Amino acid sequence: MDGYQEIRVEPLPGGFGAEILDIDLAGPVSDACFDEIRRAFADHSVIFFRDQHITPEQHIAFAERWGDINVNRFFEALPDYPMIAQVRKEPDHAENIGSVWHTDHSYDQEPALGSILLAREVPESGGDTLFASMYKAYEGLSVGLKGMLEGLRAVHSSRHVFGYDGNAGSREGRFQNAERAVQDAVHPVVIRHPETGRRALYVNPDFTVTFEGWSKADSEPLLTYLYRHAASPEFTCRFSWRVGSIAFWDNRATWHKALNDYPGQRRHMHRITISGGPLAA
């Protein structure tokens, strides 16, 4: 009924996100199969794979089929694989990475297309990731507020997260190159997705600083309202990790947030981010 011939797509409850079944990314993925994965990605915004015991080379090869890889400036890279960023929390770390709702690389002039996160080691329990649909968030706004947001642009920055002004307590040796955290970008508050054509809300709590031309004090009340609205449970889904699980999310249409509920345990993930392009209203 869903029109897929090469893969099996199982949507998550709530109509956001889907698991892709009956595929092994370690083996050859035909063009026909890849085209269906691409369609599922567009349809569901975040797609999940289970039991993918792939090598770093296979991880990179899959990512390169989507576009150029954006080498992360701030995360520790996997030795010998600069294109793979390590997202890890050791048993003695108090804080995890990505605990605030965000979308990756919104501080870039051309934000990332998406990120492919592979679980290498997971805690016995906990460590789930939440995702939120910015399509649903936009569609759930009132007509009046949609009209108010038309034409607004917002300033995004890396400085307060990865720079010297960031929270040093969250680093614990896992971030680097603070001197390179000089990215500032301005994007429409409501974008039209470059592939699907759908409207999506494009601000996020971690990297958005103000509305363009507004003071921080003036921006804060409306941004706070939008953040609370966009994180509403009816716009979200939740993914529980196993070793070999992959989540691949569309940074232009989703937020994500990693839960920090596994004290004293290790969680080690490999992430590749794919370059995108400019965003338009």
C-alpha positions in Angstrom: 0.0 0.0 0.0 2.9 2.4 0.7 4.4 1.8 -2.7 7.8 0.5 -1.4 9.2 -2.6 -3.3 12.7 -2.9 -2.0 12.3 -2.0 1.7 9.8 -2.4 4.4 8.8 0.9 6.2 7.1 0.8 9.6 6.0 4.2 10.7 6.2 5.0 14.4 3.0 5.8 16.3 1.9 9.4 15.9 2.8 9.7 12.2 6.3 10.9 12.6 9.5 8.9 12.1 9.8 5.3 10.7 11.9 2.2 11.0 13.4 0.8 7.8 13.3 -3.0 7.8 14.7 -5.8 5.7 18.0 -4.1 4.8 21.6 -4.6 5.6 23.7 -1.4 5.0 26.9 -3.5 5.2 26.0 -5.1 1.9 25.5 -3.6 -1.5 22.5 -1.2 -1.6 21.1 -1.0 -5.1 20.1 2.3 -6.6 16.5 1.2 -6.5 16.7 0.4 -2.8 18.5 3.7 -2.1 15.9 5.7 -4.0 13.2 4.1 -1.7 15.3 5.0 1.4 15.5 8.5 0.2 11.8 8.6 -0.3 11.2 7.3 3.2 13.5 9.9 4.6 11.5 12.7 2.8 8.2 11.2 4.0 9.1 10.6 7.6 11.9 13.2 8.4 13.8 10.7 10.7 14.4 7.1 9.8 15.8 4.3 11.9 17.7 1.1 11.1 18.4 -1.8 13.5 21.3 -4.3 13.7 23.6 -2.5 11.3 27.0 -3.8 12.2 28.9 -1.7 9.7 32.5 -0.6 9.6 33.6 3.1 9.6 34.3 2.8 5.9 30.7 1.5 5.2 29.3 4.3 7.4 31.2 6.9 5.3 30.1 5.2 2.1 26.4 5.3 3.0 26.7 9.0 4.0 28.5 10.0 0.8 25.5 8.7 -1.2 23.5 11.6 0.3 26.1 14.4 -0.3 29.3 15.8 0.8 30.3 15.1 4.4 30.5 18.1 6.8 33.6 17.5 9.0 32.7 18.5 12.5 34.8 21.3 13.9 34.1 20.8 17.6 33.6 17.1 18.4 36.5 14.6 18.9 37.0 12.6 15.6 37.3 8.9 15.5 41.0 8.1 15.1 42.0 7.8 11.4 38.4 8.8 10.4 38.1 12.6 10.5 34.7 12.5 8.9 33.2 10.6 11.9 32.5 12.5 15.1 32.4 10.7 18.4 29.5 11.5 20.6 30.3 9.8 23.9 29.5 9.9 27.6 31.9 8.1 29.9 30.8 6.6 33.3 32.4 9.5 35.2 30.8 12.3 33.0 28.0 14.2 34.7 26.7 15.7 31.5 25.9 14.3 28.1 26.1 15.9 24.7 23.0 17.1 23.0 20.7 17.3 26.1 19.0 20.5 24.9 16.6 20.4 22.0 18.4 21.5 18.8 19.1 20.9 15.2 22.6 20.4 14.0 24.6 23.1 12.3 21.9 25.8 12.2 24.7 28.3 12.9 26.1 27.6 9.4 25.3 29.7 6.4 24.3 26.5 4.6 22.9 24.2 7.4 23.4 20.5 7.3 21.1 18.2 5.4 21.1 15.6 8.1 23.1 13.5 10.5 23.6 9.7 10.6 24.2 8.5 14.2 25.3 4.9 14.8 25.3 3.3 18.2 28.6 1.6 19.1 28.0 1.2 22.8 24.8 1.9 24.8 23.9 1.8 28.5 21.9 -1.1 29.9 18.9 1.2 30.1 18.3 4.8 29.3 20.0 7.1 26.8 17.0 7.3 24.4 16.8 10.2 21.9 13.7 12.3 21.4 12.8 13.8 18.0 10.4 16.6 17.2 8.8 17.4 13.8 9.1 21.0 12.8 6.5 20.4 10.1 4.0 19.5 12.7 5.1 22.3 14.9 4.5 24.8 12.1 1.2 23.3 11.1 0.0 23.4 14.8 0.5 27.2 15.0 -2.6 29.5 14.8 -3.3 31.3 11.6 -2.5 34.6 13.3 0.9 33.5 14.6 1.8 31.9 11.3 1.1 35.3 9.7 3.3 37.1 12.3 6.2 34.8 11.7 6.1 35.3 7.9 9.1 37.4 6.9 10.8 37.1 10.3 14.4 35.9 10.4 16.4 34.6 13.3 20.1 34.7 14.3 21.8 31.4 15.0 25.3 31.1 16.6 27.9 28.5 17.6 29.7 30.9 20.0 27.7 30.3 23.2 27.7 26.5 22.8 31.2 25.6 21.5 33.1 28.8 22.0 34.9 30.1 25.0 31.7 31.5 26.3 30.1 28.0 26.3 29.5 25.8 29.4 33.0 24.5 30.1 31.4 22.0 32.6 29.8 20.2 29.7 33.0 19.7 27.8 34.9 17.2 29.9 37.4 16.8 27.2 34.9 16.0 24.4 34.8 19.4 22.6 37.7 21.0 20.9 38.7 24.0 18.8 36.8 26.6 20.8 38.6 29.3 18.9 36.8 28.1 15.7 33.3 28.8 17.2 32.8 32.0 15.3 29.8 31.0 13.2 26.8 33.3 13.0 24.0 32.9 10.5 20.6 34.3 9.8 17.8 32.1 8.5 14.0 32.5 7.9 12.0 31.5 11.0 9.7 29.5 8.7 11.4 27.8 5.8 10.2 25.9 2.8 11.9 22.6 2.8 14.1 22.4 -0.3 13.1 18.8 -1.3 9.5 18.4 0.0 8.3 21.9 -0.3 6.6 21.7 3.1 6.8 24.6 5.5 8.7 24.0 8.7 9.6 26.0 11.8 13.3 26.8 11.9 14.4 28.0 15.3 15.9 25.9 18.1 16.7 26.4 21.8 20.4 25.6 21.6 21.6 27.7 18.7 19.0 30.4 18.0 20.0 33.7 19.7 17.5 36.4 18.7 15.1 37.4 15.9 17.0 39.6 13.4 16.6 43.2 14.4 15.1 42.4 17.8 16.9 42.6 21.1 17.5 39.5 23.2 14.9 40.7 25.7 12.3 41.3 23.0 13.0 38.0 21.3 12.9 35.8 24.4 9.1 35.6 25.1 8.2 34.6 21.6 11.1 32.2 21.2 10.2 30.6 24.5 6.6 30.1 23.4 7.7 28.6 20.1 10.1 26.2 21.8 7.5 25.1 24.3 5.0 24.6 21.4 7.4 22.7 19.2 8.3 20.3 22.0 4.7 19.3 22.5 4.3 15.5 22.9 2.0 15.2 19.9 4.9 16.5 17.6 7.5 14.1 19.0 8.7 10.5 18.8 11.2 8.5 20.9 13.9 6.1 19.9 15.5 3.5 22.1 19.0 2.4 21.1 20.6 -0.9 20.7 24.2 -1.6 19.5 24.1 -1.3 15.8 21.0 1.0 15.7 21.2 4.0 13.3 19.1 7.1 13.4 19.2 9.4 10.3 17.4 12.7 10.8 16.6 15.7 8.5 18.1 18.7 10.2 15.9 21.0 8.2 12.7 19.4 9.5 13.4 18.1 13.0 14.8 18.8 16.4 16.5 16.1 18.6 17.4 15.7 22.2 19.5 13.0 24.0 18.3 12.0 27.4 20.8 11.9 30.2 19.2 9.2 32.4 22.0 6.6 32.7 24.5 7.8 35.3 27.7 5.7 35.7 27.2 4.0 32.3 29.0 4.5 28.9 27.3 5.6 25.7 29.4 5.8 22.6 28.0 6.9 19.2 29.5 7.7 15.8 28.0 10.6 13.9 28.4 11.7 10.3 26.8 15.0 9.2 25.9 15.6 5.6 26.3 19.1 4.1 23.2 20.9 2.9 22.4 24.2 1.2 20.9 27.6 1.8 17.4 27.8 3.3 14.6 29.9 1.9 11.2 31.0 3.2 
